[in-house]
């Protein structure tokens, strides 16, 4: 059984959370289950159109233009049709409106599912124009996957299609995330330890401008790993605030990221908008037994980080509340350690990659066998 994942970007062009989910699903090519990826890329021409990443075949059509965070391609349809002919199940990753168009233009007949990662937030003024296509696309899927019960309960779009929604939380493979002692020593010499770590693409909804305000005059330190469209503006803000307790490291390989996770006091994740649907970085922090600090935005971030159990959850867009949470963990090592142990235990129970892959495999087999998932899901329980 071959699964074709469809999303607007993928490695090595982008290292965001959705790309990480696809990577976690696709890397294990075994037991008669294989995966491919279809995506767009500014390099998707000539010898770079087809390549293998982590042993996974990736087909890339060339990006010709982008509008409202939606890359598009004039040559994608032909390339996509060829990729679909090899697929037993097509798995779309939402949102990508151009992917909806490809689905219908290509006349995809293979059983299709969609993992619904996020509502459309920043471009919500365009939603009335997009809504007919969006609901037609979602309605054509044999199954829709929500990544948390929280997101299902707070998404108007998902509730409209509830009868075909299943919840499969994102998972990570802990065996691939071990800190190298040499890299730990290298980073300890450079940035020390006991800092709060942010890892991610620096986008508008990540709330890092709020974190910068929280850091002004604070006694804790923050290390930021990642790059993205808001990076330069964020650095200018940090300079204007004279923040000598914030270090920008740019994008780093996973091995370096794991070393920094082992050194930090906790993971800070200040995303303040619903475009942040889950928070893979929170999973990584939990996997390393670190306390988590995030904002309550009604999404999967508060499914991963349970306030007072795995970390602290603060109101969104509130620099003082964020600062107070970080100061509390910075000053109370015992509390930080207890929350970190709880986070690790919750990760092991709910967020392993093996559990995620097992549940997706059952879904693939179901839609391939039956053509649809007919049993509506029960109303999910929110985390306690």
C-alpha positions as CSV (number, residue, x, y, z in Angstrom):
1,X,0.0,0.0,0.0
2,X,1.5,3.3,-1.1
3,X,0.5,6.6,0.5
4,X,1.0,9.9,-1.3
5,X,1.3,12.9,1.1
6,X,0.4,16.2,-0.5
7,X,1.4,19.6,1.0
8,X,2.6,22.9,-0.2
9,X,6.2,22.7,1.2
10,X,8.6,20.0,2.4
11,X,12.2,19.4,3.4
12,X,14.7,20.7,2.6
13,X,12.9,24.0,1.7
14,X,11.0,24.2,5.0
15,X,11.2,22.6,8.4
16,X,7.9,23.4,10.0
17,X,5.6,21.3,12.1
18,X,3.5,19.9,9.3
19,X,6.6,18.9,7.4
20,X,7.8,17.1,10.6
21,X,4.5,15.2,10.8
22,X,4.8,14.0,7.2
23,X,8.4,13.0,7.9
24,X,7.5,11.0,11.0
25,X,4.8,9.2,9.0
26,X,6.8,8.6,5.9
27,X,10.2,7.5,7.2
28,X,9.1,4.0,8.2
29,X,8.7,2.2,4.9
30,X,7.9,-1.3,6.1
31,X,5.4,-4.1,6.4
32,X,4.0,-3.4,2.9
33,X,3.4,0.3,3.6
34,X,5.3,2.9,1.6
35,X,5.1,6.6,1.4
36,X,5.8,9.4,-1.2
37,X,5.5,13.1,-1.0
38,X,4.2,15.6,-3.5
39,X,5.0,19.3,-2.9
40,X,6.0,22.5,-4.6
41,X,9.5,24.0,-4.5
42,X,11.4,26.9,-6.0
43,X,13.9,24.2,-7.0
44,X,11.3,21.9,-8.5
45,X,12.7,21.7,-12.0
46,X,15.3,19.9,-13.9
47,X,17.3,17.3,-11.9
48,X,15.7,18.5,-8.6
49,X,12.1,17.5,-9.6
50,X,12.4,14.1,-8.0
51,X,14.6,13.2,-5.1
52,X,14.7,11.0,-2.0
53,X,14.8,12.5,1.5
54,X,15.3,10.1,4.4
55,X,14.7,7.3,1.8
56,X,11.2,8.8,0.9
57,X,10.6,9.7,-2.7
58,X,9.7,13.3,-3.1
59,X,8.2,14.8,-6.3
60,X,8.4,18.6,-6.5
61,X,6.7,20.8,-9.0
62,X,8.1,24.3,-9.5
63,X,6.6,27.2,-7.5
64,X,5.7,30.0,-9.9
65,X,3.8,32.4,-7.6
66,X,2.5,32.7,-4.1
67,X,-0.4,34.6,-2.7
68,X,-1.9,34.6,0.8
69,X,0.6,32.0,2.0
70,X,-0.5,29.7,-0.9
71,X,2.3,28.7,-3.3
72,X,1.0,27.8,-6.8
73,X,2.4,26.2,-9.9
74,X,1.5,26.2,-13.6
75,X,3.2,22.8,-14.1
76,X,1.9,21.0,-11.0
77,X,-1.2,19.3,-12.5
78,X,0.7,17.1,-14.9
79,X,3.3,16.2,-12.2
80,X,0.6,15.6,-9.6
81,X,-1.4,13.3,-11.9
82,X,1.7,11.1,-12.4
83,X,2.3,10.9,-8.7
84,X,-1.3,10.0,-8.0
85,X,-1.2,7.0,-10.4
86,X,1.2,5.3,-7.9
87,X,-0.9,6.0,-4.8
88,X,-3.3,3.6,-3.1
89,X,-4.4,6.4,-0.7
90,X,-3.8,10.1,-1.1
91,X,-3.3,12.0,2.2
92,X,-3.7,15.8,1.9
93,X,-2.4,18.1,4.7
94,X,-4.6,21.1,5.2
95,X,-4.6,24.1,4.7
96,X,-3.4,24.5,1.1
97,X,-6.2,25.8,-1.2
98,X,-4.1,25.1,-4.3
99,X,-4.1,21.4,-3.2
100,X,-7.9,21.4,-3.2
101,X,-7.8,22.6,-6.8
102,X,-5.3,19.9,-7.7
103,X,-7.5,17.3,-6.2
104,X,-10.5,18.2,-8.4
105,X,-8.5,19.1,-11.5
106,X,-6.7,15.8,-11.5
107,X,-9.9,13.9,-11.0
108,X,-8.4,11.9,-8.1
109,X,-10.1,8.5,-7.8
110,X,-7.9,6.9,-5.2
111,X,-9.3,6.9,-1.6
112,X,-8.4,10.3,-0.1
113,X,-8.1,11.6,3.5
114,X,-7.0,14.9,4.9
115,X,-5.1,15.8,8.0
116,X,-6.6,19.1,9.2
117,X,-3.7,20.9,10.8
118,X,-5.2,24.4,11.2
119,X,-8.0,26.7,10.5
120,X,-7.2,29.6,8.2
121,X,-6.5,32.5,10.5
122,X,-4.4,35.2,8.9
123,X,-6.3,35.2,5.6
124,X,-9.7,34.9,7.2
125,X,-11.0,37.8,5.1
126,X,-10.6,35.5,2.1
127,X,-12.4,32.6,3.7
128,X,-15.9,33.6,2.3
129,X,-14.4,33.4,-1.2
130,X,-12.6,30.1,-0.4
131,X,-15.4,28.5,1.7
132,X,-17.3,26.8,-1.2
133,X,-14.2,25.1,-2.5
134,X,-13.0,24.3,1.0
135,X,-16.2,22.6,2.1
136,X,-16.5,20.7,-1.2
137,X,-13.0,19.5,-0.8
138,X,-13.4,18.4,2.9
139,X,-16.8,16.8,2.0
140,X,-15.1,14.7,-0.7
141,X,-12.7,13.1,1.7
142,X,-13.2,9.6,3.0
143,X,-11.9,10.8,6.4
144,X,-10.7,13.9,8.1
145,X,-8.1,13.7,10.8
146,X,-7.9,16.3,13.6
147,X,-4.7,16.3,15.5
148,X,-6.3,16.9,18.9
149,X,-9.7,16.8,20.5
150,X,-9.2,20.4,21.6
151,X,-9.0,21.6,18.0
152,X,-12.1,19.6,16.9
153,X,-14.1,21.2,19.7
154,X,-13.0,24.7,18.9
155,X,-13.0,24.6,15.0
156,X,-16.3,25.6,13.3
157,X,-15.0,24.0,10.1
158,X,-14.3,20.7,11.7
159,X,-17.5,20.6,13.6
160,X,-19.4,21.0,10.4
161,X,-17.8,17.8,9.0
162,X,-17.8,16.0,12.4
163,X,-19.3,12.8,11.1
164,X,-16.2,11.9,9.2
165,X,-13.6,13.3,11.7
166,X,-11.2,11.1,13.6
167,X,-8.7,12.3,16.1
168,X,-5.1,11.1,15.8
169,X,-2.5,13.1,17.9
170,X,0.8,13.9,16.4
171,X,3.7,11.7,17.6
172,X,7.5,11.7,17.6
173,X,10.0,8.9,17.6
174,X,12.0,9.3,20.9
175,X,14.6,6.8,19.7
176,X,15.7,9.3,17.1
177,X,16.1,12.2,19.5
178,X,19.1,11.5,21.7
179,X,21.5,14.3,22.7
180,X,25.1,13.8,21.6
181,X,27.4,14.4,24.5
182,X,30.0,16.2,22.3
183,X,27.3,18.6,21.0
184,X,26.0,19.1,24.5
185,X,29.5,20.1,25.7
186,X,29.8,22.4,22.6
187,X,26.6,24.3,23.3
188,X,27.1,24.4,27.1
189,X,30.3,26.3,26.4
190,X,28.6,28.7,24.1
191,X,25.2,29.4,25.7
192,X,25.4,27.7,29.1
193,X,22.4,25.9,30.5
194,X,19.2,26.7,32.4
195,X,17.8,28.9,29.6
196,X,14.3,28.7,28.1
197,X,14.3,27.4,24.5
198,X,12.1,28.3,21.6
199,X,12.4,26.2,18.4
200,X,10.4,26.8,15.3
201,X,9.9,28.8,12.1
202,X,9.7,32.4,13.1
203,X,6.2,33.2,11.7
204,X,3.6,35.9,12.6
205,X,1.5,33.6,14.9
206,X,4.4,32.3,17.0
207,X,4.1,35.2,19.5
208,X,7.8,35.9,19.7
209,X,7.2,39.6,19.8
210,X,5.3,39.0,23.0
211,X,8.2,36.9,24.3
212,X,10.6,39.8,23.6
213,X,8.5,42.1,25.7
214,X,8.4,39.5,28.5
215,X,12.2,39.3,28.4
216,X,12.8,43.0,29.0
217,X,14.7,43.3,32.3
218,X,14.1,39.7,33.3
219,X,16.5,37.5,35.1
220,X,16.0,34.4,32.9
221,X,17.6,33.8,29.5
222,X,16.0,32.7,26.2
223,X,17.6,31.0,23.3
224,X,15.8,31.1,19.9
225,X,16.4,28.4,17.3
226,X,14.9,28.9,13.9
227,X,14.5,31.3,11.0
228,X,11.6,32.6,9.1
229,X,9.8,35.6,7.6
230,X,9.6,37.5,10.9
231,X,13.2,37.0,12.0
232,X,14.7,40.4,11.0
233,X,11.8,42.3,12.6
234,X,12.2,40.2,15.8
235,X,15.9,41.0,15.9
236,X,15.2,44.7,15.5
237,X,12.7,44.5,18.4
238,X,15.2,42.7,20.6
239,X,17.9,45.4,19.8
240,X,15.4,48.2,20.5
241,X,14.6,46.7,23.8
242,X,18.3,46.2,24.6
243,X,17.7,42.5,25.3
244,X,21.1,41.0,26.4
245,X,19.3,37.9,27.7
246,X,18.1,36.7,24.3
247,X,20.3,34.7,21.9
248,X,19.4,34.0,18.3
249,X,21.0,30.9,16.8
250,X,19.3,30.6,13.5
251,X,18.3,27.3,11.9
252,X,20.2,24.3,13.3
253,X,20.3,20.5,12.5
254,X,18.3,18.2,14.7
255,X,21.3,17.0,16.6
256,X,22.2,20.5,17.8
257,X,18.5,21.1,18.6
258,X,18.5,17.9,20.8
259,X,21.6,19.1,22.6
260,X,20.0,22.4,23.4
261,X,16.8,20.7,24.6
262,X,18.9,18.7,27.0
263,X,20.5,21.9,28.4
264,X,17.5,24.1,28.7
265,X,15.4,24.7,31.9
266,X,12.2,24.5,29.8
267,X,10.5,25.1,26.5
268,X,8.7,28.3,25.8
269,X,6.0,28.4,23.1
270,X,4.2,31.8,23.1
271,X,2.0,31.3,20.0
272,X,-1.0,33.6,20.3
273,X,-3.2,32.7,17.3
274,X,-5.1,29.6,16.2
275,X,-2.8,29.2,13.3
276,X,-0.7,27.3,15.8
277,X,-2.8,24.1,15.9
278,X,-0.6,21.8,17.9
279,X,3.0,22.6,18.6
280,X,5.5,19.9,17.7
281,X,8.1,21.8,19.7
282,X,6.1,21.2,22.8
283,X,6.3,17.4,22.1
284,X,10.0,17.7,21.7
285,X,10.3,19.5,25.1
286,X,8.1,16.9,26.8
287,X,10.1,14.1,25.2
288,X,13.2,15.5,26.9
289,X,11.4,15.9,30.2
290,X,11.3,19.6,30.2
291,X,8.5,21.8,31.6
292,X,6.4,23.6,29.0
293,X,5.2,27.2,28.9
294,X,2.5,28.0,26.3
295,X,-0.6,30.2,25.7
296,X,-4.2,29.2,25.8
297,X,-5.5,29.5,22.3
298,X,-8.0,26.7,22.2
299,X,-5.9,24.3,20.1
300,X,-3.7,21.3,20.5
301,X,-1.0,23.2,22.3
302,X,-3.1,22.9,25.5
303,X,-3.7,19.2,24.8
304,X,0.1,18.6,24.9
305,X,0.7,21.1,27.7
306,X,-1.8,20.6,30.6
307,X,-1.6,23.6,32.9
308,X,-0.2,22.7,36.3
309,X,0.7,19.2,35.3
310,X,3.2,19.4,32.4
311,X,3.9,23.1,32.5
312,X,2.2,26.4,32.7
313,X,-0.4,27.8,30.3
314,X,-0.9,31.6,30.2
315,X,-3.4,34.0,28.5
316,X,-2.3,34.8,24.9
317,X,-0.7,38.1,24.0
318,X,0.0,38.8,27.7
319,X,3.7,39.6,28.2
320,X,3.4,40.0,31.9
321,X,1.7,36.6,32.4
322,X,4.3,35.0,30.2
323,X,7.1,36.6,32.1
324,X,5.7,35.5,35.5
325,X,5.4,31.9,34.3
326,X,9.0,31.9,33.1
327,X,10.3,33.6,36.3
328,X,8.4,31.0,38.4
329,X,10.1,28.1,36.6
330,X,13.4,29.9,36.6
331,X,13.3,30.4,40.4
332,X,11.7,27.0,41.4
333,X,13.9,24.2,40.1
334,X,11.9,21.6,42.0
335,X,8.6,22.7,40.3
336,X,10.4,22.7,36.9
337,X,11.7,19.1,37.5
338,X,8.2,17.8,38.6
339,X,6.4,19.3,35.6
340,X,9.2,18.0,33.3
341,X,8.7,14.5,34.7
342,X,5.0,14.7,34.1
343,X,5.5,16.0,30.6
344,X,7.8,13.1,29.8
345,X,5.2,10.6,31.2
346,X,2.4,12.2,29.2
347,X,4.5,12.1,26.0
348,X,5.2,8.3,26.5
349,X,1.5,7.6,27.0
350,X,0.0,9.7,24.2
351,X,2.5,11.0,21.7
352,X,4.8,8.3,20.5
353,X,5.3,8.0,16.7
354,X,4.6,4.3,16.8
355,X,1.0,4.9,18.2
356,X,0.5,7.6,15.5
357,X,1.7,5.4,12.7
358,X,-0.4,2.4,13.9
359,X,-3.6,4.5,14.0
360,X,-2.9,6.0,10.6
361,X,-2.3,2.6,9.1
362,X,-5.6,1.4,10.4
363,X,-7.2,4.4,8.8
364,X,-5.5,3.8,5.5
365,X,-6.6,0.2,5.5
366,X,-10.2,1.2,6.4
367,X,-10.6,3.7,3.5
368,X,-8.9,1.4,1.1
369,X,-11.2,-1.5,2.1
370,X,-14.4,0.4,2.5
371,X,-14.0,3.6,0.6
372,X,-15.3,5.6,3.5
373,X,-15.2,5.8,7.3
374,X,-18.9,5.4,8.1
375,X,-18.9,5.4,11.9
376,X,-19.2,8.9,13.4
377,X,-16.8,9.4,16.3
378,X,-18.0,9.9,19.8
379,X,-17.6,13.3,21.3
380,X,-14.0,13.4,22.5
381,X,-13.0,14.1,26.1
382,X,-10.8,17.1,26.6
383,X,-7.6,16.4,28.6
384,X,-7.8,16.5,32.4
